Amino acid sequence: MIDNGVSQEDWTMRNRRYWQLLVLGGLALLLAGRAVLSGEAGSKRDWRGGALVPVMSTMQDSPEFVVDFTNDTGSEVDITVLLEKSVAVLDGKDYSRHTIKFVGNPALKPGRTHTVRISLAEYLPGSTKLGYSAEAKRWRWRIPVAEGRHTLLLKLGNRQYGPVAFAWEPKELTLPTSAEHP
């Protein structure tokens, strides 16, 4: 007889049952964690993304947009790799990114969000770098986008941002440019 009036046999059975439940619960947690990390649980994830927001400026050579990309994976992602693989869909036609410009640490930790700014000059073939403008503090571009209304969708990191409708009225800016950055 053990304390509290419980026989040795009852105590052994309770102890054994406790450890069995503990082991089974631990295995269930491990299997659930494995499914989440392998992507099995996330197969029905909503990959629609979010808003594709137009940037308005009086010094634009190309339509520009921003998106907030959130890393909802279990590991770091390299933003430059995401940008390199991104696709702009302009008026129903896909354009792969051909210019990568990134300043800062490209590693985005799980759960963190980074605002990505894109320009159509980075996607459209035939975009021409005109020179560096000290006044605007950036490179100047000429892009092959016709004047008028357009629709843009961005595919970035297994997500789609947009579509967003915009009107483009190209204007020649009279800012001086040089061939090299000062």
N, CA and C atoms as an extended XYZ file, in Angstrom:
546
Properties=species:S:1:pos:R:3:atomname:S:1:resname:S:1:resid:I:1 pbc="F F F"
N         0.848       -1.169        0.000 N   MET     1
C         0.000        0.000        0.000 CA  MET     1
C         0.896        1.235        0.000 C   MET     1
N         0.604        2.180       -0.900 N   ILE     2
C         1.335        3.443       -1.003 CA  ILE     2
C         0.467        4.521       -0.376 C   ILE     2
N         1.029        5.693       -0.117 N   ASP     3
C         0.293        6.813        0.499 CA  ASP     3
C        -1.063        7.032       -0.156 C   ASP     3
N        -1.982        7.614        0.569 N   ASN     4
C        -3.325        7.974        0.118 CA  ASN     4
C        -4.188        6.751       -0.191 C   ASN     4
N        -3.864        5.615        0.287 N   GLY     5
C        -4.694        4.442        0.129 CA  GLY     5
C        -4.673        3.841       -1.260 C   GLY     5
N        -3.645        4.082       -2.044 N   VAL     6
C        -3.554        3.544       -3.396 CA  VAL     6
C        -2.617        2.350       -3.360 C   VAL     6
N        -3.088        1.221       -3.935 N   SER     7
C        -2.269        0.017       -3.933 CA  SER     7
C        -1.098        0.172       -4.900 C   SER     7
N        -0.085       -0.657       -4.700 N   GLN     8
C         1.095       -0.639       -5.570 CA  GLN     8
C         0.684       -0.906       -7.018 C   GLN     8
N        -0.251       -1.827       -7.213 N   GLU     9
C        -0.705       -2.175       -8.565 CA  GLU     9
C        -1.404       -0.982       -9.234 C   GLU     9
N        -2.305       -0.297       -8.486 N   ASP    10
C        -2.984        0.889       -9.040 CA  ASP    10
C        -1.972        1.991       -9.369 C   ASP    10
N        -1.020        2.176       -8.488 N   TRP    11
C        -0.003        3.219       -8.703 CA  TRP    11
C         0.804        2.923       -9.973 C   TRP    11
N         1.180        1.691      -10.178 N   THR    12
C         1.950        1.290      -11.358 CA  THR    12
C         1.119        1.503      -12.627 C   THR    12
N        -0.150        1.141      -12.604 N   MET    13
C        -1.027        1.320      -13.775 CA  MET    13
C        -1.204        2.804      -14.116 C   MET    13
N        -1.438        3.618      -13.075 N   ARG    14
C        -1.598        5.065      -13.311 CA  ARG    14
C        -0.315        5.670      -13.875 C   ARG    14
N         0.793        5.266      -13.329 N   ASN    15
C         2.079        5.784      -13.776 CA  ASN    15
C         2.334        5.400      -15.237 C   ASN    15
N         2.052        4.115      -15.554 N   ARG    16
C         2.233        3.643      -16.917 CA  ARG    16
C         1.314        4.399      -17.875 C   ARG    16
N         0.058        4.611      -17.517 N   ARG    17
C        -0.914        5.324      -18.355 CA  ARG    17
C        -0.462        6.781      -18.571 C   ARG    17
N         0.046        7.407      -17.513 N   TYR    18
C         0.546        8.786      -17.612 CA  TYR    18
C         1.659        8.873      -18.651 C   TYR    18
N         2.629        7.964      -18.575 N   TRP    19
C         3.753        8.006      -19.513 CA  TRP    19
C         3.307        7.666      -20.937 C   TRP    19
N         2.356        6.777      -21.099 N   GLN    20
C         1.843        6.470      -22.437 CA  GLN    20
C         1.192        7.708      -23.060 C   GLN    20
N         0.354        8.403      -22.279 N   LEU    21
C        -0.291        9.621      -22.785 CA  LEU    21
C         0.732       10.709      -23.090 C   LEU    21
N         1.735       10.823      -22.257 N   LEU    22
C         2.774       11.816      -22.472 CA  LEU    22
C         3.533       11.539      -23.772 C   LEU    22
N         3.893       10.302      -24.013 N   VAL    23
C         4.619        9.923      -25.232 CA  VAL    23
C         3.729       10.123      -26.463 C   VAL    23
N         2.469        9.682      -26.400 N   LEU    24
C         1.555        9.862      -27.534 CA  LEU    24
C         1.324       11.340      -27.842 C   LEU    24
N         1.167       12.159      -26.813 N   GLY    25
C         0.994       13.598      -27.019 CA  GLY    25
C         2.222       14.224      -27.656 C   GLY    25
N         3.392       13.818      -27.206 N   GLY    26
C         4.644       14.318      -27.785 CA  GLY    26
C         4.782       13.932      -29.242 C   GLY    26
N         4.443       12.676      -29.572 N   LEU    27
C         4.493       12.234      -30.972 CA  LEU    27
C         3.514       13.031      -31.839 C   LEU    27
N         2.340       13.282      -31.320 N   ALA    28
C         1.354       14.070      -32.083 CA  ALA    28
C         1.886       15.471      -32.355 C   ALA    28
N         2.500       16.092      -31.364 N   LEU    29
C         3.082       17.418      -31.563 CA  LEU    29
C         4.216       17.391      -32.578 C   LEU    29
N         5.075       16.383      -32.519 N   LEU    30
C         6.169       16.268      -33.486 CA  LEU    30
C         5.640       16.099      -34.909 C   LEU    30
N         4.639       15.242      -35.092 N   LEU    31
C         4.070       15.036      -36.427 CA  LEU    31
C         3.398       16.300      -36.953 C   LEU    31
N         2.694       17.015      -36.099 N   ALA    32
C         2.056       18.267      -36.523 CA  ALA    32
C         3.110       19.300      -36.910 C   ALA    32
N         4.170       19.402      -36.117 N   GLY    33
C         5.249       20.335      -36.430 CA  GLY    33
C         5.944       19.978      -37.731 C   GLY    33
N         6.152       18.683      -37.974 N   ARG    34
C         6.783       18.230      -39.221 CA  ARG    34
C         5.915       18.591      -40.429 C   ARG    34
N         4.606       18.411      -40.303 N   ALA    35
C         3.692       18.734      -41.404 CA  ALA    35
C         3.724       20.224      -41.715 C   ALA    35
N         3.782       21.052      -40.691 N   VAL    36
C         3.827       22.509      -40.914 CA  VAL    36
C         5.120       22.897      -41.588 C   VAL    36
N         6.257       22.371      -41.102 N   LEU    37
C         7.556       22.737      -41.668 CA  LEU    37
C         7.749       22.209      -43.074 C   LEU    37
N         7.162       21.064      -43.401 N   SER    38
C         7.327       20.506      -44.739 CA  SER    38
C         6.366       21.125      -45.743 C   SER    38
N         5.428       21.907      -45.266 N   GLY    39
C         4.492       22.562      -46.168 CA  GLY    39
C         3.201       21.800      -46.364 C   GLY    39
N         3.085       20.610      -45.794 N   GLU    40
C         1.864       19.830      -45.975 CA  GLU    40
C         0.658       20.556      -45.395 C   GLU    40
N         0.827       21.164      -44.237 N   ALA    41
C        -0.297       21.866      -43.614 CA  ALA    41
C        -0.580       23.179      -44.322 C   ALA    41
N         0.403       23.720      -45.030 N   GLY    42
C         0.220       25.011      -45.692 CA  GLY    42
C        -0.179       24.899      -47.143 C   GLY    42
N        -0.553       23.692      -47.596 N   SER    43
C        -0.871       23.524      -49.008 CA  SER    43
C        -2.122       24.286      -49.416 C   SER    43
N        -2.985       24.616      -48.468 N   LYS    44
C        -4.182       25.381      -48.784 CA  LYS    44
C        -4.005       26.845      -48.414 C   LYS    44
N        -2.762       27.299      -48.335 N   ARG    45
C        -2.431       28.663      -47.961 CA  ARG    45
C        -2.983       29.655      -48.983 C   ARG    45
N        -3.358       30.811      -48.525 N   ASP    46
C        -3.859       31.860      -49.408 CA  ASP    46
C        -2.665       32.624      -49.963 C   ASP    46
N        -2.368       32.430      -51.247 N   TRP    47
C        -1.199       33.039      -51.886 CA  TRP    47
C        -1.564       34.281      -52.679 C   TRP    47
N        -2.712       34.882      -52.422 N   ARG    48
C        -3.131       36.023      -53.219 CA  ARG    48
C        -2.251       37.246      -53.025 C   ARG    48
N        -1.596       37.384      -51.895 N   GLY    49
C        -0.750       38.556      -51.681 CA  GLY    49
C        -1.554       39.718      -51.159 C   GLY    49
N        -1.254       40.889      -51.638 N   GLY    50
C        -1.906       42.076      -51.124 CA  GLY    50
C        -1.978       43.166      -52.165 C   GLY    50
N        -1.987       44.376      -51.659 N   ALA    51
C        -2.182       45.530      -52.524 CA  ALA    51
C        -0.909       45.875      -53.298 C   ALA    51
N        -1.109       46.300      -54.509 N   LEU    52
C        -0.061       46.854      -55.360 CA  LEU    52
C        -0.371       48.344      -55.415 C   LEU    52
N         0.434       49.154      -54.743 N   VAL    53
C         0.109       50.564      -54.538 CA  VAL    53
C         0.924       51.437      -55.484 C   VAL    53
N         0.267       52.263      -56.306 N   PRO    54
C         1.001       53.173      -57.207 CA  PRO    54
C         1.743       54.248      -56.410 C   PRO    54
N         2.929       54.612      -56.898 N   VAL    55
C         3.720       55.700      -56.317 CA  VAL    55
C         3.531       56.913      -57.216 C   VAL    55
N         3.160       58.026      -56.627 N   MET    56
C         2.948       59.247      -57.402 CA  MET    56
C         4.125       60.200      -57.184 C   MET    56
N         4.669       60.715      -58.279 N   SER    57
C         5.789       61.643      -58.195 CA  SER    57
C         5.818       62.491      -59.452 C   SER    57
N         6.264       63.720      -59.297 N   THR    58
C         6.405       64.590      -60.476 CA  THR    58
C         7.704       64.298      -61.212 C   THR    58
N         8.546       63.423      -60.678 N   MET    59
C         9.843       63.118      -61.301 CA  MET    59
C         9.932       61.668      -61.738 C   MET    59
N         8.845       61.091      -62.198 N   GLN    60
C         8.846       59.692      -62.602 CA  GLN    60
C         9.169       59.542      -64.076 C   GLN    60
N        10.055       58.577      -64.366 N   ASP    61
C        10.339       58.187      -65.749 CA  ASP    61
C         9.557       56.933      -66.119 C   ASP    61
N         9.036       56.236      -65.100 N   SER    62
C         8.373       54.963      -65.287 CA  SER    62
C         7.317       54.817      -64.197 C   SER    62
N         6.215       54.133      -64.483 N   PRO    63
C         5.260       53.854      -63.408 CA  PRO    63
C         5.949       53.045      -62.312 C   PRO    63
N         5.750       53.442      -61.057 N   GLU    64
C         6.353       52.751      -59.926 CA  GLU    64
C         5.264       52.347      -58.940 C   GLU    64
N         5.538       51.243      -58.229 N   PHE    65
C         4.569       50.680      -57.302 CA  PHE    65
C         5.300       50.139      -56.076 C   PHE    65
N         4.591       50.011      -54.961 N   VAL    66
C         5.143       49.369      -53.772 CA  VAL    66
C         4.215       48.251      -53.322 C   VAL    66
N         4.825       47.205      -52.745 N   VAL    67
C         4.091       46.100      -52.148 CA  VAL    67
C         4.764       45.772      -50.818 C   VAL    67
N         3.977       45.288      -49.875 N   ASP    68
C         4.519       44.813      -48.601 CA  ASP    68
C         4.577       43.296      -48.667 C   ASP    68
N         5.813       42.754      -48.701 N   PHE    69
C         5.996       41.310      -48.747 CA  PHE    69
C         6.285       40.815      -47.342 C   PHE    69
N         5.478       39.858      -46.844 N   THR    70
C         5.679       39.268      -45.524 CA  THR    70
C         6.177       37.842      -45.688 C   THR    70
N         7.263       37.523      -45.000 N   ASN    71
C         7.807       36.173      -45.020 CA  ASN    71
C         7.024       35.318      -44.027 C   ASN    71
N         6.114       34.498      -44.534 N   ASP    72
C         5.339       33.628      -43.651 CA  ASP    72
C         5.822       32.184      -43.725 C   ASP    72
N         7.094       32.012      -44.140 N   THR    73
C         7.697       30.682      -44.140 CA  THR    73
C         8.410       30.482      -42.809 C   THR    73
N         8.971       29.318      -42.606 N   GLY    74
C         9.689       29.021      -41.373 CA  GLY    74
C        11.177       29.321      -41.444 C   GLY    74
N        11.638       29.889      -42.572 N   SER    75
C        13.065       30.173      -42.709 CA  SER    75
C        13.269       31.516      -43.404 C   SER    75
N        14.512       31.985      -43.370 N   GLU    76
C        14.834       33.254      -44.027 CA  GLU    76
C        14.647       33.136      -45.537 C   GLU    76
N        14.235       34.234      -46.157 N   VAL    77
C        14.185       34.292      -47.615 CA  VAL    77
C        15.083       35.433      -48.072 C   VAL    77
N        15.663       35.279      -49.240 N   ASP    78
C        16.529       36.294      -49.818 CA  ASP    78
C        15.681       37.156      -50.747 C   ASP    78
N        15.520       38.412      -50.387 N   ILE    79
C        14.666       39.316      -51.169 CA  ILE    79
C        15.194       39.476      -52.594 C   ILE    79
N        16.523       39.485      -52.772 N   THR    80
C        17.068       39.647      -54.125 CA  THR    80
C        16.689       38.466      -55.017 C   THR    80
N        16.623       37.261      -54.437 N   VAL    81
C        16.210       36.081      -55.210 CA  VAL    81
C        14.740       36.207      -55.594 C   VAL    81
N        13.902       36.668      -54.647 N   LEU    82
C        12.482       36.874      -54.952 CA  LEU    82
C        12.314       37.892      -56.076 C   LEU    82
N        13.055       38.998      -55.993 N   LEU    83
C        12.959       40.025      -57.034 CA  LEU    83
C        13.430       39.500      -58.381 C   LEU    83
N        14.511       38.726      -58.363 N   GLU    84
C        15.067       38.167      -59.594 CA  GLU    84
C        14.057       37.260      -60.298 C   GLU    84
N        13.252       36.543      -59.520 N   LYS    85
C        12.271       35.606      -60.075 CA  LYS    85
C        10.888       36.235      -60.266 C   LYS    85
N        10.735       37.502      -59.898 N   SER    86
C         9.420       38.133      -59.985 CA  SER    86
C         9.029       38.409      -61.433 C   SER    86
N         7.719       38.530      -61.639 N   VAL    87
C         7.161       38.764      -62.978 CA  VAL    87
C         6.120       39.874      -62.883 C   VAL    87
N         6.225       40.836      -63.795 N   ALA    88
C         5.206       41.875      -63.920 CA  ALA    88
C         4.296       41.488      -65.082 C   ALA    88
N         3.003       41.516      -64.849 N   VAL    89
C         2.035       41.211      -65.901 CA  VAL    89
C         1.378       42.535      -66.274 C   VAL    89
N         1.809       43.091      -67.388 N   LEU    90
C         1.301       44.378      -67.864 CA  LEU    90
C         0.327       44.121      -69.002 C   LEU    90
N        -0.904       44.519      -68.798 N   ASP    91
C        -1.959       44.349      -69.800 CA  ASP    91
C        -2.041       42.902      -70.303 C   ASP    91
N        -1.886       41.942      -69.364 N   GLY    92
C        -2.031       40.529      -69.687 CA  GLY    92
C        -0.783       39.853      -70.216 C   GLY    92
N         0.326       40.573      -70.373 N   LYS    93
C         1.558       39.980      -70.898 CA  LYS    93
C         2.617       39.929      -69.801 C   LYS    93
N         3.262       38.739      -69.658 N   ASP    94
C         4.283       38.535      -68.623 CA  ASP    94
C         5.627       39.127      -69.030 C   ASP    94
N         6.279       39.805      -68.063 N   TYR    95
C         7.623       40.346      -68.252 CA  TYR    95
C         8.473       39.957      -67.046 C   TYR    95
N         9.563       39.215      -67.287 N   SER    96
C        10.484       38.844      -66.211 CA  SER    96
C        11.360       40.040      -65.873 C   SER    96
N        11.793       40.084      -64.657 N   ARG    97
C        12.638       41.188      -64.199 CA  ARG    97
C        14.035       41.031      -64.790 C   ARG    97
N        14.588       42.118      -65.317 N   HIS    98
C        15.927       42.072      -65.901 CA  HIS    98
C        16.925       42.959      -65.171 C   HIS    98
N        16.470       43.774      -64.241 N   THR    99
C        17.357       44.654      -63.480 CA  THR    99
C        17.080       44.454      -62.000 C   THR    99
N        18.141       44.189      -61.230 N   ILE   100
C        18.000       44.030      -59.778 CA  ILE   100
C        18.773       45.155      -59.108 C   ILE   100
N        18.065       45.894      -58.262 N   LYS   101
C        18.684       46.954      -57.477 CA  LYS   101
C        18.173       46.784      -56.060 C   LYS   101
N        19.098       46.534      -55.136 N   PHE   102
C        18.678       46.351      -53.746 CA  PHE   102
C        19.748       46.914      -52.828 C   PHE   102
N        19.331       47.693      -51.859 N   VAL   103
C        20.243       48.261      -50.873 CA  VAL   103
C        19.826       47.745      -49.506 C   VAL   103
N        20.763       47.213      -48.759 N   GLY   104
C        20.455       46.716      -47.424 CA  GLY   104
C        20.674       45.231      -47.304 C   GLY   104
N        20.227       44.672      -46.187 N   ASN   105
C        20.359       43.246      -45.919 CA  ASN   105
C        19.226       42.515      -46.629 C   ASN   105
N        19.545       41.625      -47.576 N   PRO   106
C        18.489       40.949      -48.332 CA  PRO   106
C        17.804       39.810      -47.580 C   PRO   106
N        18.336       39.407      -46.422 N   ALA   107
C        17.760       38.284      -45.678 CA  ALA   107
C        16.547       38.757      -44.885 C   ALA   107
N        15.385       38.187      -45.203 N   LEU   108
C        14.149       38.529      -44.507 CA  LEU   108
C        13.771       37.369      -43.605 C   LEU   108
N        13.781       37.605      -42.299 N   LYS   109
C        13.505       36.566      -41.306 CA  LYS   109
C        12.014       36.210      -41.303 C   LYS   109
N        11.679       35.006      -40.836 N   PRO   110
C        10.271       34.594      -40.770 CA  PRO   110
C         9.429       35.590      -39.967 C   PRO   110
N         8.246       35.881      -40.485 N   GLY   111
C         7.323       36.783      -39.804 CA  GLY   111
C         7.586       38.256      -40.056 C   GLY   111
N         8.677       38.589      -40.718 N   ARG   112
C         9.019       39.992      -40.973 CA  ARG   112
C         8.450       40.437      -42.317 C   ARG   112
N         8.240       41.755      -42.450 N   THR   113
C         7.692       42.339      -43.674 CA  THR   113
C         8.687       43.336      -44.243 C   THR   113
N         8.823       43.342      -45.563 N   HIS   114
C         9.685       44.299      -46.244 CA  HIS   114
C         8.874       44.977      -47.347 C   HIS   114
N         8.957       46.298      -47.425 N   THR   115
C         8.290       47.028      -48.494 CA  THR   115
C         9.199       47.028      -49.716 C   THR   115
N         8.672       46.510      -50.816 N   VAL   116
C         9.421       46.393      -52.061 CA  VAL   116
C         8.899       47.452      -53.024 C   VAL   116
N         9.801       48.236      -53.600 N   ARG   117
C         9.429       49.247      -54.592 CA  ARG   117
C         9.871       48.740      -55.957 C   ARG   117
N         8.946       48.742      -56.904 N   ILE   118
C         9.275       48.266      -58.251 CA  ILE   118
C         8.970       49.354      -59.272 C   ILE   118
N         9.697       49.290      -60.358 N   SER   119
C         9.493       50.190      -61.488 CA  SER   119
C         9.317       49.327      -62.729 C   SER   119
N         8.463       49.732      -63.633 N   LEU   120
C         8.299       48.956      -64.866 CA  LEU   120
C         9.574       48.948      -65.698 C   LEU   120
N        10.451       49.918      -65.504 N   ALA   121
C        11.729       49.941      -66.219 CA  ALA   121
C        12.568       48.705      -65.881 C   ALA   121
N        12.331       48.101      -64.724 N   GLU   122
C        13.071       46.915      -64.307 CA  GLU   122
C        12.555       45.634      -64.970 C   GLU   122
N        11.428       45.719      -65.654 N   TYR   123
C        10.799       44.544      -66.251 CA  TYR   123
C        10.681       44.625      -67.775 C   TYR   123
N        10.438       45.797      -68.301 N   LEU   124
C        10.123       45.899      -69.721 CA  LEU   124
C        11.370       45.891      -70.596 C   LEU   124
N        11.410       45.003      -71.598 N   PRO   125
C        12.541       45.028      -72.530 CA  PRO   125
C        12.466       46.322      -73.343 C   PRO   125
N        13.619       46.853      -73.658 N   GLY   126
C        13.649       48.113      -74.399 CA  GLY   126
C        13.726       49.324      -73.492 C   GLY   126
N        13.717       49.125      -72.173 N   SER   127
C        13.914       50.243      -71.253 CA  SER   127
C        15.355       50.705      -71.394 C   SER   127
N        15.554       52.006      -71.456 N   THR   128
C        16.873       52.559      -71.703 CA  THR   128
C        17.300       53.456      -70.552 C   THR   128
N        18.495       53.195      -70.012 N   LYS   129
C        19.056       54.046      -68.969 CA  LYS   129
C        19.628       55.288      -69.657 C   LYS   129
N        19.088       56.461      -69.285 N   LEU   130
C        19.500       57.699      -69.935 CA  LEU   130
C        20.735       58.331      -69.308 C   LEU   130
N        20.904       58.181      -68.024 N   GLY   131
C        22.025       58.792      -67.322 CA  GLY   131
C        21.626       59.104      -65.896 C   GLY   131
N        22.584       59.555      -65.116 N   TYR   132
C        22.328       59.863      -63.713 CA  TYR   132
C        21.967       61.331      -63.567 C   TYR   132
N        20.918       61.624      -62.795 N   SER   133
C        20.507       63.000      -62.529 CA  SER   133
C        20.908       63.346      -61.099 C   SER   133
N        21.839       64.305      -60.968 N   ALA   134
C        22.259       64.745      -59.634 CA  ALA   134
C        21.100       65.448      -58.929 C   ALA   134
N        20.276       66.169      -59.684 N   GLU   135
C        19.145       66.883      -59.086 CA  GLU   135
C        18.104       65.909      -58.530 C   GLU   135
N        17.784       64.876      -59.298 N   ALA   136
C        16.802       63.884      -58.853 CA  ALA   136
C        17.440       62.829      -57.942 C   ALA   136
N        18.764       62.749      -57.934 N   LYS   137
C        19.531       61.780      -57.141 CA  LYS   137
C        19.168       60.344      -57.503 C   LYS   137
N        19.072       60.087      -58.792 N   ARG   138
C        18.774       58.734      -59.271 CA  ARG   138
C        19.082       58.647      -60.756 C   ARG   138
N        19.091       57.400      -61.253 N   TRP   139
C        19.256       57.173      -62.684 CA  TRP   139
C        17.954       57.494      -63.399 C   TRP   139
N        18.046       57.996      -64.588 N   ARG   140
C        16.876       58.329      -65.423 CA  ARG   140
C        16.673       57.220      -66.451 C   ARG   140
N        15.401       56.941      -66.770 N   TRP   141
C        15.057       55.859      -67.686 CA  TRP   141
C        14.046       56.321      -68.722 C   TRP   141
N        14.059       55.690      -69.873 N   ARG   142
C        12.999       55.814      -70.876 CA  ARG   142
C        12.433       54.410      -71.045 C   ARG   142
N        11.107       54.297      -70.937 N   ILE   143
C        10.482       52.976      -71.020 CA  ILE   143
C         9.488       52.913      -72.174 C   ILE   143
N         9.302       51.701      -72.723 N   PRO   144
C         8.382       51.519      -73.842 CA  PRO   144
C         6.948       51.230      -73.397 C   PRO   144
N         6.324       52.171      -72.675 N   VAL   145
C         4.927       52.015      -72.280 CA  VAL   145
C         4.132       53.101      -72.993 C   VAL   145
N         3.122       52.697      -73.708 N   ALA   146
C         2.300       53.650      -74.458 CA  ALA   146
C         1.473       54.501      -73.502 C   ALA   146
N         1.189       55.698      -73.914 N   GLU   147
C         0.313       56.572      -73.137 CA  GLU   147
C        -1.074       55.941      -73.074 C   GLU   147
N        -1.716       56.057      -71.922 N   GLY   148
C        -3.080       55.544      -71.783 CA  GLY   148
C        -3.262       54.703      -70.531 C   GLY   148
N        -4.380       53.975      -70.517 N   ARG   149
C        -4.740       53.144      -69.357 CA  ARG   149
C        -4.105       51.763      -69.477 C   ARG   149
N        -3.672       51.241      -68.330 N   HIS   150
C        -3.029       49.933      -68.275 CA  HIS   150
C        -3.469       49.213      -67.007 C   HIS   150
N        -3.193       47.900      -66.980 N   THR   151
C        -3.431       47.083      -65.790 CA  THR   151
C        -2.145       46.339      -65.466 C   THR   151
N        -1.777       46.325      -64.171 N   LEU   152
C        -0.553       45.657      -63.745 CA  LEU   152
C        -0.852       44.676      -62.621 C   LEU   152
N        -0.207       43.520      -62.696 N   LEU   153
C        -0.242       42.497      -61.663 CA  LEU   153
C         1.211       42.105      -61.412 C   LEU   153
N         1.607       41.929      -60.153 N   LEU   154
C         2.975       41.537      -59.824 CA  LEU   154
C         2.962       40.164      -59.180 C   LEU   154
N         3.819       39.266      -59.687 N   LYS   155
C         4.002       37.941      -59.091 CA  LYS   155
C         5.341       37.959      -58.367 C   LYS   155
N         5.274       37.813      -57.039 N   LEU   156
C         6.476       37.907      -56.209 CA  LEU   156
C         6.385       36.892      -55.076 C   LEU   156
N         7.339       35.963      -55.028 N   GLY   157
C         7.391       35.008      -53.927 CA  GLY   157
C         6.137       34.173      -53.772 C   GLY   157
N         5.656       33.542      -54.826 N   ASN   158
C         4.457       32.690      -54.806 CA  ASN   158
C         3.187       33.454      -54.461 C   ASN   158
N         3.193       34.749      -54.638 N   ARG   159
C         2.003       35.559      -54.382 CA  ARG   159
C         1.752       36.459      -55.582 C   ARG   159
N         0.515       36.906      -55.661 N   GLN   160
C         0.154       37.886      -56.681 CA  GLN   160
C        -0.303       39.154      -55.984 C   GLN   160
N         0.186       40.282      -56.465 N   TYR   161
C        -0.201       41.589      -55.936 CA  TYR   161
C        -0.914       42.338      -57.050 C   TYR   161
N        -2.080       42.864      -56.725 N   GLY   162
C        -2.889       43.556      -57.716 CA  GLY   162
C        -4.026       42.649      -58.133 C   GLY   162
N        -4.626       42.918      -59.257 N   PRO   163
C        -4.221       43.890      -60.277 CA  PRO   163
C        -4.580       45.320      -59.878 C   PRO   163
N        -3.863       46.256      -60.477 N   VAL   164
C        -4.155       47.666      -60.284 CA  VAL   164
C        -4.218       48.319      -61.670 C   VAL   164
N        -5.223       49.147      -61.833 N   ALA   165
C        -5.356       49.906      -63.082 CA  ALA   165
C        -4.686       51.260      -62.882 C   ALA   165
N        -3.999       51.746      -63.921 N   PHE   166
C        -3.363       53.046      -63.848 CA  PHE   166
C        -3.338       53.671      -65.233 C   PHE   166
N        -3.206       54.969      -65.260 N   ALA   167
C        -3.075       55.693      -66.530 CA  ALA   167
C        -1.662       56.270      -66.586 C   ALA   167
N        -1.001       56.119      -67.735 N   TRP   168
C         0.366       56.599      -67.903 CA  TRP   168
C         0.392       57.707      -68.951 C   TRP   168
N         0.948       58.838      -68.546 N   GLU   169
C         1.150       59.971      -69.450 CA  GLU   169
C         2.622       60.340      -69.398 C   GLU   169
N         3.418       59.764      -70.296 N   PRO   170
C         4.861       60.036      -70.244 CA  PRO   170
C         5.159       61.500      -70.555 C   PRO   170
N         6.015       62.065      -69.761 N   LYS   171
C         6.458       63.451      -69.972 CA  LYS   171
C         7.975       63.451      -69.994 C   LYS   171
N         8.541       64.237      -70.863 N   GLU   172
C         9.994       64.381      -70.885 CA  GLU   172
C        10.390       65.338      -69.779 C   GLU   172
N        11.178       64.847      -68.840 N   LEU   173
C        11.677       65.702      -67.768 CA  LEU   173
C        12.946       66.394      -68.249 C   LEU   173
N        13.110       67.605      -67.859 N   THR   174
C        14.251       68.385      -68.342 CA  THR   174
C        15.378       68.447      -67.317 C   THR   174
N        15.558       67.367      -66.574 N   LEU   175
C        16.646       67.332      -65.603 CA  LEU   175
C        17.931       66.935      -66.313 C   LEU   175
N        19.026       67.611      -66.038 N   PRO   176
C        20.295       67.238      -66.671 CA  PRO   176
C        20.767       65.865      -66.174 C   PRO   176
N        21.421       65.107      -67.038 N   THR   177
C        21.923       63.791      -66.669 CA  THR   177
C        23.394       63.689      -67.047 C   THR   177
N        24.090       62.755      -66.415 N   SER   178
C        25.470       62.455      -66.785 CA  SER   178
C        25.570       60.947      -66.967 C   SER   178
N        26.615       60.499      -67.613 N   ALA   179
C        26.776       59.079      -67.888 CA  ALA   179
C        27.188       58.288      -66.656 C   ALA   179
N        27.732       58.969      -65.638 N   GLU   180
C        28.222       58.275      -64.463 CA  GLU   180
C        27.678       58.901      -63.199 C   GLU   180
N        27.562       58.068      -62.193 N   HIS   181
C        27.124       58.511      -60.863 CA  HIS   181
C        28.285       59.291      -60.228 C   HIS   181
N        28.004       60.472      -59.632 N   PRO   182
C        29.108       61.243      -59.030 CA  PRO   182
C        29.761       60.549      -57.851 C   PRO   182
